[in-house]
Amino acid sequence: MELSDRDYVEKLIDALLMDQQVQNVRSRLNELRPYVHSVDDATFGYLLGEITVSCLDQWLINHHRKATVEEMTEMQRIVLEKIPRIKSQIAKTFI
């Protein structure tokens, strides 16, 4: 994976984990109670989905093609490295 692609993934995660951004997601998901039993888990799933979709969209824009399995695996590895930070930020922004 090119450095610019890795940088994009890192910056995207940083942007999505800003306090106000996470609070907004949590607030929207909290409104779905009782259908959402765990706002923390729903927020985690939402953020992972947002990161994944945004990365793949950006890949299409930058490279004018779909990511290969190897490229997608590398993106996933970067995201997996960030899971402790994602979970920590979710817990920090408890509403």
SVG drawing of the C-alpha trace seen along z (x, -y; Angstrom):
<svg xmlns="http://www.w3.org/2000/svg" viewBox="-37 -18 42 29">
<polyline fill="none" stroke="black" stroke-width="0.4" points="0.0,0.0 1.3,-3.4 2.2,-5.8 -0.5,-8.3 -3.2,-5.6 -2.0,-4.7 -2.0,-8.4 -5.6,-8.7 -6.7,-5.7 -5.0,-7.2 -6.5,-10.7 -9.9,-9.3 -9.8,-7.4 -8.6,-10.6 -11.5,-12.6 -14.1,-10.0 -12.8,-9.8 -13.1,-13.4 -15.1,-13.9 -18.0,-15.7 -18.2,-13.2 -18.4,-10.2 -20.9,-12.0 -23.1,-12.7 -23.0,-9.0 -23.8,-7.9 -26.7,-10.4 -28.3,-9.2 -27.9,-5.6 -29.3,-6.3 -32.5,-7.5 -32.9,-4.0 -33.5,-2.4 -35.0,0.2 -33.9,1.6 -30.2,0.8 -29.3,2.7 -25.7,1.5 -25.0,-2.0 -21.3,-1.3 -21.4,1.7 -23.6,0.0 -21.2,-3.0 -18.2,-0.7 -20.0,1.1 -21.0,-2.2 -17.5,-3.6 -15.9,-0.4 -18.4,-0.4 -17.9,-4.1 -14.1,-3.7 -14.3,-0.6 -16.7,-2.2 -14.8,-5.5 -11.5,-3.7 -12.8,-1.7 -14.5,-4.8 -11.3,-6.8 -9.4,-3.9 -11.7,-4.0 -11.2,-7.7 -7.4,-7.6 -6.7,-4.5 -9.6,-4.3 -10.1,-0.7 -11.3,1.6 -8.8,2.6 -7.3,6.0 -7.7,8.6 -4.1,7.8 -4.8,4.1 -8.1,4.6 -6.2,6.9 -3.7,4.2 -6.4,1.6 -8.1,4.0 -4.8,4.5 -4.4,0.8 -8.0,0.6 -7.4,3.6 -4.4,1.8 -6.6,-1.1 -9.4,0.9 -8.1,0.2 -8.1,-3.5 -11.6,-3.4 -13.0,-1.6 -11.2,-4.0 -12.7,-7.0 -16.2,-5.5 -15.9,-5.0 -14.5,-8.5 -17.4,-10.1 -20.1,-8.4 -23.3,-10.4"/>
</svg>
